[in-house]
Amino acid sequence: MKITIDAGRVNKREPIYTNAIAEVKYLETHQGHAFPTHQLAEIERFLPQSVANSVETGCGKSTVMFSNISKNHRVFAIDDRNGESSSVNFFMNHPLTKKKNIDINYGPTQKTLPNFNHGVEYDIALIDGAHAYPFAEIDYLSIYPWLKLGTGLLIIDDVTIHTVARLADFLFEDEMFEFIALINWTAIFRRTKSATFPMDGDGWDKQMYNRKRRHNNNDFYIGGKKLDFFTSLRIAGMNLDELVHTHIDQAWLRDKK
């Protein structure tokens, strides 16, 4: 399968490194599903010509490519070197990997990333670590403040997994990101020049994803049972969803005055 949706917002490069990887007779596989070569080549077309710093959660064939493109590529991944079909051994033993450009940090990304001091602006970030909820969002939370304003690329892999698709849906509507392309199950976004959403507050009502849904009357289900609005709980004869939105609307009107 090859599906590419291109928003036409970047000058593309030739996928010289992915093509080189494809030409090497290196038959080892690793336990994480490796990027198909044609898909990785399409992703490489959207990457900038010059990359000072990049970061990746998970590792494998993409790590080989980034080690050739980026001067400093930071990897957060599980240390599986003692297991069969090791993802780490795959890129570490690959003849085209430039190990001098790689800084690897071992451990579950949901534990290693939150307290990590990145200290650099990233030109590219690939989120492809743990996929269960909420781990992709934890990766995003830890990385988004370090993406370079106006140019930084954020790549989200496996958006066909619903827990990851939630994140991609949010980014598609968020003012901090511009959708660039969808290549099979990999989405590419570019960081806009919008202010970085602060990590020390709330501001949920400032985010476009929430603002568009302030008056969303879609049906809600829990355990297969349709609920009246958001919940069947009644307070003083009023549905909780109605109560909450009445309060929000009143506050909204006050702010506008």
Protein Blocks (a to p, Z undefined) as FASTA:
>chain_A
ZZdddehlaccdddfklmmmmmpccfbdcfbdcddfklmmmmmmmpcfbdfbdcdedddj
klmmmmmmpmbdcdddddfklpghifklmmmmpmkbcfklpccdedjfklmmmmpcfkpa
cfbdcdfbdfbdcklmmmmmmmmmmpcghjaccddehklbmklmmmmmmmmmpmkbccfb
dchjaccddddfbdcddfkbnolmmpmklmmmmmccbdcdeehiacehjbfcdeehiafk
lmmmmmmmmmmmmmmZZ
